[in-house]
């Protein structure tokens, strides 16, 4: 799981930088790229174990990938069968329906891995490049460190909660059986033509559901964390461009023999960085917009269906599912709002530059920067609506 690009270029770019913490003290601080790389390796290892690490440029559809896709499709088909099986049992019917939406999200992510296997490696490469071009600027390193720490906490928290809950769901039926003698299953999905009320049928269904716990949560967690890494990288690039705009404005207001040359270089650097960022956002949008639509629709329907059931009777799992689904949808929309807000702030920063003191040649470059900054890029839900808190509010209103 080594990253050849990282190994070949990190040392040459000198990312093992020093950060000055005070006028009289300099501390050696490990560059955030190393922490970021370790987190990415962990997620890619999970994806590799189930055969869908298409962030690897050498990824090819192979036997393990085929097995994983077959397991996912089988789970989806069994869930559809169980809808018919439990058509007269409202609680089990709803439980299966909610499970189907999870399966839909999983199949959507698998589709992204397979359809965009040529695109994802480049997206990951761009995230590393964002780290590697920053070497000695303390402000930019602070931005990297803050977002890397946020990414680390998000990965650890999401992994702990999601996988921990899945493991607890697999173990809980054993505890219930030992204490009460009652046979319960972790999930509502049961195998076709196998009666879960019989001893043998119960054991077979329990084994199948536990086997699903082994391969499903790691894939969902890893894929979600990789998406989170891409989205946070958008925020990093916007913040770094903001720092560069401040430097440019100071250069414009300053006086010196190399002033014009430095201004021209900084303008081109910012314009190049903006174009790279917009291309990055566009690529994420193209590869993930349908998946975003599937996830928003699935989470929204899961919340609506669970609320509907709770109107008629107390359903304990629903009391846990509603806040979990709501929080996931809120965070999903919050990230979109943050990106949208950073785009607006960048546009304002460009507009507020002391552009009137630029030379005529630099003003032409500035005009390109200004025009492109006014066309902010956003992530959308199936290209129908921007991903933002307004989307979350609209979904909540439908409930």
Secondary structure, DSSP 4 states (H G I P E B T S, - for coil): ---HHHHHHHHHHT-S-EEEEETTEEEE---HHHHHHHHHHHHHHHHHHTT--TTSTT----HHHHHHHHHHHHHHHHHHHHHHHTTT-HHHHHHHHHHHHHHHHHHHHHHHHHHTTTTHHHHHHHHHHHHHT--S-HHHHHHHHHHHHHHHHHHHHHHHHHHHHHHHHHHHHHHHHHHH-----SSS---TT--TTSHHHHHHHHHHHHHHHHHHHHHHHHHHHHHHHHHHHHHHHHHHHHHHHHHHHHHHH---TTHHHHHHHHHHHHHHHHHHHHHHHHHHHHHHHHHHHHHHHHHHHHHHHHHHHHTTS--HHHHHHHHHHHHHHHHHHHHHHHHHHHHHHHHHHHHTS-GGGS-HHHHHHHHHHHHHHTS----EETTTEE-SHHHHHHHHHT-
